[in-house]
């Protein structure tokens, strides 16, 4: 039994539509692709991010009596540049300096600053930090 022209044409159109859809799925026309991440996105909310981090990990900074923080600055770490801030907390048991390194505007590392890593930064008062530590102490 011969195939009718209308059915043959409909099958051909259906097949072409399927092939076009498959080709579109492969190229995606820009849809569904992950946007490239900017590793050096400026950390707009760096103070809030530091406060959120310390709220989850307060142990060694809980006794701070004074706190200062630097503004974000770019620095070379190995072969890459990253934004960082320095956090200084003075407590009865001594001074603690932390280096907070950002990736794509978010905290990536919160580490002890080595002796010369924060020497050149300009610190500014960070009273929000002390207020948060007081709240954390009251919750305990």
N, C-alpha and C positions, 0 to 999 in steps of 0.2 A: 504494500500500500504506500503510495507516494506521500511525502510530507507536503502539507498545504503551504503555500507561500506566506500566508499571514502568520502561521505558527513558526515557520522558519525565520521569518523576519523578527518576530517577537523574541525568539530564542537568541538570535544574533544580538539584538539590542540588549537583552538581559546579560549576555556574556560580556559585551563591551562595557556595560555599567559595572559589572563585577570586577573586571580588569582595571577599570579606572579607579574604583574604590580601593583595590589592593595597591595600586601604584601610589595613590594618595596617602594611604596608611604608611607606606615606606618612607615617603618624603616628609610627611607630617605638615608640610607648609608652615613650619614654625610652631605648630601647636604641640603641646605635650612635651616639649623639650625643657629641660631644666635650665634656668637662667644661670649664667656664669656668676659665681660668687666673687665679690670683690673682697679679697682678704684684708684690705686696708680701708674698709669703710670706717669713717670717723665714729667713735663711740659716743654718740650724742648724750646718752643717759649713763655715763660712766659712774657718777656718784650713786645713782639708784641701783645700778648693777653691783657695785661694791657693797652697798648696804644689804642687798638681797643675799649676796654670797656670804657675808659675815653673819647674817642672821642664821644661816644654815650651818656655819662652821665657826662659832664664836670662841671656842675654847681658849686659845692662846692670846686673844686680844681683849678678853672680858674685863680685865682689871685696868684698862687704859684710863688715864686721867686727862690726857690731852691727845688730840689727833689732828694731823694735817695731811693734805693730799696734794699732789701735783696735777696740773692740767695734762691732758693727753698729748703725747709727742711721738713722732715717728723715730724709731731706732732700728739699727741693723742687728738682726739676730741670725748669725750664720750667714746664709746667702739671701735671706729675706728681710724685708722691712716690716715692722709691725708697730701698731700703736701700743703704748704702755702708759701706766701711771705709777707713781710711787706713793705708798701709804706709810705714814710714820705714826706710831702710837707710843706714847710715853706712859709707863706704868711703874709702880713701886719696885717691881722686879727687873726693871731696865727698859731700854728702848728697843722697839721692834720695828724693822723696816721691811715692808713687803713690796714686791714688784708684781703688778697686775698686767698681764699681757693679753691683748685683745686680738681676735680673729673675726673679721667680718662684723665688727662693731659689738661683739659679745666677748665676755671673759673666757679666755682659753686656758690661762695659767694664773695661779695665785701662789707665788713662791717667795721664799726669803730672799731679800735683796742681798747681793754680795757687796763687799766693802765699798766698791767704787761705782756701782751701777746707778745710784741715786744722788751722787754728789753734785751734779750740775743742774738738778731740777729746782724750780722755784715752788716751794710749798705754800699752800694757803690754808687757813683754818677750815676745819671740817666738823662743825658743831653737831651736824645731823648724826654723825657717827657716834658721838658720845651720848646723844639722846637715845639712840637705838640700843646702845649697850646698857643704859639704865633700864630701859623697858625689858630687855632680856633678863637682867638680874632680878627684876621684880617678878617675872614669870616663874622663876625657879623656886 
